[in-house]
């Protein structure tokens, strides 16, 4: 082999060695880039999973909260319905009391709601028709003032209306229930749900 062939062979060998070195360095850099990219991808994936898990937990918590609120609304509505039914039933029971018990209750109410003044006592047409004969004297015996029984019927469900100098005191059952609705509702709720 001549000197020139030796030089060419050496250049070729040096070129191959340099190429191998560059290739090895390039492969190492590629592997490092791939490893770094893999780490980054795993970090992104983990962060995404954490965000998704948090979002899932938030959605579940909101759904549970909404369900609890809806349950409370349904329970409240059911309780109010039961209370309303009980009050309506009680009002109907008062109106349907036997005559002696009914007018006994009316006398107690007159004692409570009458004023120390002259007034008129009015009933609905059904109660006027079934009034005991001596009711006016019984009413006056429990009244704080002097009462005169009116022969004119008033439009009420049950109970009575007292009139003092043109001012009506509505003692009908429905009016008394309406005026005391919160107290009655609270008492019924306590009785039913405690």
C-alpha positions as CSV (number, residue, x, y, z in Angstrom):
1,X,0.0,0.0,0.0
2,X,1.3,3.3,-0.9
3,X,1.6,6.3,1.3
4,X,-1.3,7.9,-0.3
5,X,-3.4,4.8,0.3
6,X,-2.3,4.8,3.9
7,X,-3.3,8.5,4.3
8,X,-6.7,7.8,2.7
9,X,-7.3,4.8,4.9
10,X,-6.3,6.8,7.9
11,X,-8.7,9.6,6.9
12,X,-11.4,7.1,6.2
13,X,-10.8,5.5,9.6
14,X,-10.8,8.9,11.4
15,X,-14.0,9.8,9.6
16,X,-15.7,6.6,10.6
17,X,-14.5,7.1,14.2
18,X,-15.7,10.7,14.2
19,X,-19.0,9.6,12.6
20,X,-19.4,6.8,15.3
21,X,-18.7,9.4,18.0
22,X,-21.2,11.8,16.6
23,X,-23.7,9.0,16.2
24,X,-23.2,7.8,19.8
25,X,-23.4,11.4,21.1
26,X,-26.6,12.0,19.0
27,X,-28.1,8.7,20.3
28,X,-27.3,9.7,23.9
29,X,-28.9,13.1,23.4
30,X,-32.0,11.5,21.8
31,X,-32.3,9.1,24.7
32,X,-32.0,11.9,27.2
33,X,-34.6,14.0,25.2
34,X,-36.9,10.9,25.1
35,X,-36.4,10.3,28.9
36,X,-37.0,14.0,29.6
37,X,-40.1,14.0,27.4
38,X,-41.3,10.8,29.1
39,X,-40.9,12.5,32.5
40,X,-42.7,15.6,31.3
41,X,-45.5,13.5,29.8
42,X,-45.9,11.5,33.1
43,X,-46.0,14.8,35.1
44,X,-48.6,16.3,32.7
45,X,-50.6,13.0,32.9
46,X,-50.4,13.0,36.8
47,X,-51.4,16.7,36.9
48,X,-54.3,16.0,34.5
49,X,-55.4,13.0,36.6
50,X,-55.3,15.2,39.8
51,X,-57.3,17.9,38.1
52,X,-59.8,15.4,36.8
53,X,-60.1,13.7,40.3
54,X,-60.6,17.1,41.9
55,X,-63.2,18.1,39.3
56,X,-64.9,14.7,39.8
57,X,-64.9,15.2,43.6
58,X,-66.3,18.7,43.2
59,X,-69.1,17.5,40.8
60,X,-70.0,14.7,43.3
61,X,-70.0,17.1,46.2
62,X,-72.2,19.5,44.4
63,X,-74.6,16.7,43.3
64,X,-74.8,15.4,46.9
65,X,-75.4,19.0,48.2
66,X,-78.1,19.5,45.6
67,X,-79.7,16.1,46.4
68,X,-79.7,17.0,50.2
69,X,-81.3,20.4,49.5
70,X,-83.9,18.7,47.3
71,X,-84.6,16.2,50.0
72,X,-85.0,18.9,52.6
73,X,-87.4,20.8,50.3
74,X,-89.5,17.6,49.7
75,X,-89.5,16.9,53.5
76,X,-90.5,20.5,54.3
77,X,-93.3,20.4,51.7
78,X,-94.5,17.0,53.0
79,X,-94.5,18.3,56.6
80,X,-96.3,21.5,55.5
81,X,-98.9,19.4,53.7
82,X,-99.4,17.2,56.8
83,X,-99.7,20.3,59.1
84,X,-102.2,21.9,56.7
85,X,-104.2,18.7,56.5
86,X,-104.2,18.4,60.3
87,X,-105.3,22.1,60.7
88,X,-108.1,21.7,58.1
89,X,-109.2,18.5,59.8
90,X,-109.2,20.1,63.2
91,X,-111.3,23.1,61.9
92,X,-113.8,20.6,60.3
93,X,-113.9,18.7,63.6
94,X,-114.7,21.9,65.6
95,X,-117.5,22.8,63.2
96,X,-118.9,19.2,63.4
97,X,-118.9,19.0,67.3
98,X,-122.2,17.9,68.8
99,X,-124.4,20.8,69.8
100,X,-123.7,20.7,73.5
101,X,-119.9,20.5,73.1
102,X,-120.0,23.1,70.3
103,X,-121.9,25.7,72.3
104,X,-119.8,24.9,75.4
105,X,-116.7,25.9,73.3
106,X,-118.5,29.0,72.1
107,X,-119.2,30.1,75.7
108,X,-115.5,29.7,76.6
109,X,-114.6,31.7,73.5
110,X,-117.1,34.5,74.5
111,X,-115.5,34.6,77.9
112,X,-112.1,35.0,76.4
113,X,-112.8,37.4,73.5
114,X,-115.7,39.6,74.8
115,X,-115.1,43.2,75.9
116,X,-116.4,45.1,78.9
117,X,-118.9,46.9,76.8
118,X,-122.4,46.4,75.2
119,X,-122.2,44.5,72.0
120,X,-123.9,42.2,69.5
121,X,-123.3,38.5,69.1
122,X,-123.8,37.1,65.6
123,X,-123.7,33.5,64.3
124,X,-123.9,31.9,60.8
125,X,-127.4,30.6,59.7
126,X,-126.6,27.0,60.7
127,X,-125.6,27.9,64.2
128,X,-128.6,30.4,64.6
129,X,-130.9,27.5,63.7
130,X,-129.5,25.2,66.4
131,X,-128.9,27.8,69.2
132,X,-130.0,26.5,72.7
133,X,-133.1,28.5,73.9
134,X,-131.3,30.1,76.8
135,X,-128.1,30.8,75.0
136,X,-128.2,34.6,75.2
137,X,-128.4,34.5,79.1
138,X,-125.6,31.9,79.2
139,X,-123.5,34.1,76.9
140,X,-124.1,37.1,79.2
141,X,-123.2,35.1,82.3
142,X,-119.7,34.5,80.9
143,X,-119.2,37.8,78.9
144,X,-117.3,40.7,80.3
145,X,-120.0,43.0,79.1
146,X,-123.7,42.9,78.0
147,X,-124.3,41.0,74.7
148,X,-127.4,41.0,72.5
149,X,-128.0,38.1,70.2
150,X,-128.4,39.2,66.5
151,X,-131.1,37.5,64.4
152,X,-129.1,38.3,61.3
153,X,-126.8,35.6,60.1
154,X,-123.2,36.3,59.2
155,X,-121.1,34.6,56.6
156,X,-118.6,32.5,58.6
157,X,-117.7,28.8,58.9
158,X,-118.3,28.5,62.6
159,X,-117.7,30.5,65.8
160,X,-119.2,34.0,66.1
161,X,-118.7,37.7,65.5
162,X,-118.8,40.3,68.3
163,X,-119.7,43.8,67.3
164,X,-119.0,46.8,69.6
165,X,-120.0,50.2,68.3
166,X,-119.7,49.3,64.6
167,X,-116.4,47.4,65.1
168,X,-116.4,43.7,64.4
169,X,-114.3,41.2,66.4
170,X,-114.2,38.2,64.1
171,X,-114.1,35.1,66.3
172,X,-114.9,32.6,63.5
173,X,-112.8,29.5,63.7
174,X,-111.1,30.2,60.4
175,X,-110.2,33.7,61.4
176,X,-108.8,32.5,64.7
177,X,-106.8,29.8,63.0
178,X,-105.5,32.3,60.4
179,X,-104.6,34.8,63.1
180,X,-102.7,32.1,65.0
181,X,-101.4,30.1,62.1
182,X,-97.7,30.2,63.1
183,X,-98.4,29.1,66.7
184,X,-100.8,26.4,65.5
185,X,-98.4,25.2,62.8
186,X,-95.5,25.1,65.4
187,X,-97.7,23.2,67.9
188,X,-98.8,20.7,65.3
189,X,-95.3,20.2,64.0
190,X,-94.0,19.7,67.5
191,X,-96.7,17.2,68.2
192,X,-96.2,15.3,64.9
193,X,-92.5,15.5,64.3
194,X,-90.8,15.6,67.7
